[in-house]
Amino acid sequence: MGNIVKIFFKKVYVIFWYIFLFIFGAWLLIGIGYNYFCKSTIKEDKAILISVLKETYPNSDYSLAREPYDTNRRNLVSKAVSIDIYKDKLHSNISEIRPAKGEWELVRTDWNYYIYVNEAYRIYIMTSNDSDYYQVTIVQNTWYETFSF
């Protein structure tokens, strides 16, 4: 009886191992193909995000720590661009960092982040106690971003 149970668990283990290898291989091929064949659309999307971010948070209203940069996002589906806004006298609290232009709705708040949404984009405003700036990240408003944060 014990031998049969061992054989059963060994077969189940092998089946799950092959399923894992298949899914990992498919994920790898799709990711490499996406990066190779869609590189021009990725650059276009990031350029659009940078222009929307500069329009929403203009230099005249906010003191930027540096130019927009690519953020380290979790996957290939999500493309994001960020800027850093200094904490100064006018913006000493995270609630004072609001989009300057456009119709934005505040959908989620916490002590260290705010999320604003409109039809096309989603803005994450995050802070940490040890830094002297706020990180403002803009992404396209997709079904994935709705569940990701």
Backbone torsions as a table, in degrees:
resi	resn	phi	psi	omega
1	MET	NA	-42.4	179.6
2	GLY	-65.7	-32.3	178.4
3	ASN	-67.1	-37.3	179.6
4	ILE	-66.6	-41.2	178.7
5	VAL	-64.0	-41.5	177.6
6	LYS	-60.8	-45.5	-179.5
7	ILE	-63.6	-42.0	179.8
8	PHE	-61.4	-48.7	-179.6
9	PHE	-66.6	-34.1	177.1
10	LYS	-65.3	-41.2	178.2
11	LYS	-66.3	-41.7	178.3
12	VAL	-63.3	-42.5	178.0
13	TYR	-60.2	-45.9	-179.5
14	VAL	-64.0	-41.7	178.9
15	ILE	-61.8	-47.0	179.2
16	PHE	-65.5	-35.6	178.4
17	TRP	-64.3	-44.3	178.4
18	TYR	-67.5	-36.1	175.6
19	ILE	-63.0	-43.3	178.4
20	PHE	-62.0	-45.9	179.6
21	LEU	-62.7	-39.0	178.4
22	PHE	-64.3	-46.6	-179.4
23	ILE	-64.8	-42.3	178.3
24	PHE	-62.7	-44.0	178.3
25	GLY	-63.2	-42.5	178.5
26	ALA	-64.3	-42.8	178.1
27	TRP	-60.8	-42.1	-179.7
28	LEU	-65.5	-46.1	179.4
29	LEU	-63.6	-42.7	179.1
30	ILE	-64.7	-42.9	179.8
31	GLY	-64.3	-44.7	178.8
32	ILE	-66.0	-42.2	178.1
33	GLY	-63.3	-40.6	179.3
34	TYR	-63.0	-45.6	179.2
35	ASN	-66.0	-36.2	-176.3
36	TYR	-77.3	-45.8	-173.8
37	PHE	-88.4	-22.2	-174.9
38	CYS	-111.6	20.8	-177.3
39	LYS	-61.8	-36.1	-179.8
40	SER	-68.9	-38.8	178.3
41	THR	-69.6	-32.2	177.1
42	ILE	-64.2	-43.7	179.0
43	LYS	-64.7	-40.5	178.0
44	GLU	-63.8	-44.7	179.5
45	ASP	-61.9	-42.0	179.3
46	LYS	-67.4	-35.9	176.7
47	ALA	-65.0	-40.4	177.2
48	ILE	-64.8	-43.3	179.0
49	LEU	-62.1	-40.0	178.9
50	ILE	-63.7	-43.1	-179.5
51	SER	-66.4	-39.7	177.6
52	VAL	-66.4	-39.6	179.7
53	LEU	-65.3	-42.1	178.3
54	LYS	-67.1	-34.0	178.6
55	GLU	-72.6	-37.8	-177.6
56	THR	-76.3	-35.6	178.7
57	TYR	-122.0	79.3	-176.2
58	PRO	-72.2	154.8	179.9
59	ASN	-63.4	-26.3	-178.9
60	SER	-70.2	-27.4	-178.6
61	ASP	-97.4	-27.1	-175.2
62	TYR	-130.1	144.3	175.9
63	SER	-94.4	109.5	-174.6
64	LEU	-84.2	138.6	179.3
65	ALA	-77.4	-33.3	177.2
66	ARG	-161.1	172.8	-179.4
67	GLU	-68.3	162.3	177.3
68	PRO	-57.3	142.8	-177.6
69	TYR	-139.6	159.4	177.3
70	ASP	-73.6	134.7	177.8
71	THR	-91.6	162.7	177.1
72	ASN	-88.5	91.2	-177.8
73	ARG	-88.2	169.6	-171.7
74	ARG	-79.2	-23.1	-172.9
75	ASN	-153.6	-174.1	-178.7
76	LEU	-81.2	-26.4	-175.3
77	VAL	-70.0	-35.6	-174.0
78	SER	-94.6	119.4	174.3
79	LYS	-110.5	135.7	-176.9
80	ALA	-144.9	153.1	176.5
81	VAL	-131.4	141.4	-177.7
82	SER	-128.6	157.6	167.7
83	ILE	-132.4	160.3	175.5
84	ASP	-112.6	129.3	179.6
85	ILE	-112.8	125.9	-179.9
86	TYR	-64.6	145.7	169.5
87	LYS	-80.2	117.9	179.1
88	ASP	-132.4	-168.9	-177.1
89	LYS	-62.6	-38.0	-179.7
90	LEU	-77.2	-25.3	-175.7
91	HIS	-127.8	63.1	-178.6
92	SER	-89.3	-10.0	-179.0
93	ASN	-127.7	148.2	-178.2
94	ILE	-65.5	-25.6	179.4
95	SER	-69.9	-16.5	179.3
96	GLU	-86.2	-7.2	177.5
97	ILE	-91.1	93.8	-178.7
98	ARG	-119.8	153.2	173.4
99	PRO	-61.9	130.5	-175.7
100	ALA	-77.6	-32.0	-176.9
101	LYS	-129.1	148.4	175.4
102	GLY	100.8	168.4	178.3
103	GLU	-93.6	106.1	-178.5
104	TRP	-122.5	141.6	178.7
105	GLU	-115.7	130.2	177.2
106	LEU	-79.8	117.0	-175.1
107	VAL	-107.9	-22.4	-177.9
108	ARG	-153.0	137.7	178.0
109	THR	-134.7	153.1	173.2
110	ASP	-153.8	178.3	-176.8
111	TRP	-69.3	-23.7	-177.9
112	ASN	-121.4	6.2	174.5
113	TYR	-155.6	151.3	174.4
114	TYR	-128.4	148.6	176.9
115	ILE	-127.5	121.8	175.7
116	TYR	-110.3	144.5	-177.0
117	VAL	-135.9	141.8	163.6
118	ASN	-130.4	-168.9	-174.9
119	GLU	-63.4	-35.9	-172.4
120	ALA	-104.9	-27.5	-171.4
121	TYR	-133.4	163.4	177.2
122	ARG	-132.1	133.4	-179.2
123	ILE	-117.2	128.1	174.4
124	TYR	-107.6	126.8	176.0
125	ILE	-114.9	118.3	-175.6
126	MET	-126.3	151.9	178.0
127	THR	-140.9	161.5	171.8
128	SER	-138.7	154.9	-175.2
129	ASN	-70.0	-26.8	-174.9
130	ASP	-88.2	-7.7	-179.2
131	SER	-107.3	161.2	-178.4
132	ASP	-105.5	25.6	177.9
133	TYR	-147.7	165.5	173.2
134	TYR	-104.1	140.0	175.0
135	GLN	-97.8	121.9	179.4
136	VAL	-110.5	117.4	-176.7
137	THR	-117.0	133.7	177.6
138	ILE	-118.0	136.4	177.5
139	VAL	-135.3	164.6	173.7
140	GLN	-73.9	140.8	-177.7
141	ASN	-81.9	95.6	-179.5
142	THR	-119.6	173.9	179.1
143	TRP	-61.8	-33.7	-178.7
144	TYR	-67.4	-42.3	-179.0
145	GLU	-66.6	-28.1	177.8
146	THR	-60.2	-37.0	-176.9
147	PHE	-100.1	-4.0	-169.7
148	SER	-84.0	-26.1	-173.7
149	PHE	-98.8	NA	NA
